[in-house]
Amino acid sequence: MCRLRLRPYFRSIILGTSLTGLFFPGCGWEQTKNGAGTAENAGPSRNGYKAMTDGPIYQRMTHIDALARQFMSTDEGDPVQARAALQNSSTAIIATAKSVLESDSLDEFDRTRAAKALFEAYGKQVNADSSRYTEFLSACDDLIQRFPKTDLATQAAFVRLNVLGTLRSDKLSESDELRDPKKRLNRVSEAALLLAEQEPPHPSTPEVLLNLARQLEQDKDFERSAKVYGILNEKFPDPEKRRFVPGHLRRISMVGQPVQGIQGKDFEGQEITIEQFKGKVVLIDFWASWCPPCLAELDGMKQLREELGPKGFEILGMNADDDAAAARKIINDRKLNWPEIVVRSQTDEMINPEETLEFKLGIEYLPTKLLINREGILVWCGSQLELARPEIEKLIAETTELPATAEK
């Protein structure tokens, strides 16, 4: 299987793209209860943009609708007036919605509508002034704690994740930690794990976790990536949509462990084992002639081997072609001169697929690369040579080559 490379992009981790579009499925302003709650029944607001924090629930919900309608009628031709209207109306909506949510006599319908109004109002404020996102996060945290194990808590956790994931760095202050990509990823990771804890689960949680695990893997945070893959595998198993997750978990969990059992025959039938390369930094490359991203990496790998080979670097190819002739043509045409194990010949001889190298090493896509240090420990895995190269150069610079026994 040949799959496209991943790119670091926070909005690929979460699913929302607008802080004002985070709605509950099936819950909108058009819904009514006993004739209350629509813009038609609300009537024009007579008290400007003031909050209503007491009185019957239905009156406060009607007031929220009126505030929203009044803001929409503001003359947007005057930017100053529009900004003031947005700030005043959203502040009044937030205060009114919070008072509704704090009521002891609140039913699920009104609780959902009040939370939706709260999210929308905060979303408008944050879109206008990104520095107010911390207030939005605090409101979400409050809902999660106040209404545990409810759809509302789950939605609040999802909205919280979206807030952290969609904030534009250039709109934040210079001192805000979210301007730092690694710190942003840490916060997003914490929010995603909080979302994973919610019951009932959000329908988007599995996709969020899968994207996060991949992002962490690409960021070389293998420990947390394995943790997220583990949660995904345990809580959200799906043999159809997420059948690759167990393999990813096996591969990521091997980082930091000795690599053993990699052996097979080359195209000439000669036996090759990983033990032959003891004392060298080895890049193991799973590839195939029918995989364009694999072929795009070969010239760079050849150049890297020529540069670092004398310093103790080696490449071990793991060819996954069914057609050996196609693979050999690529090798000859590109003048590739590193050792190659023919993976498919081994697979064909086995009855149990779980005994194959691909299964044991968790190879679920091509290209996949494994980086082994001089002591035989797996220190990095991924798909792109550009991400592997700094790790290779660091290993070459930091270690002294042990007596090598490998022969080409």
Summary of the structure (lengths in Angstrom):
residues: 408
radius of gyration: 28.0
end to end distance: 28.9
largest distance: 88.3
contacts: 1266
relative contact order: 0.10
helix: 55%
strand: 10%
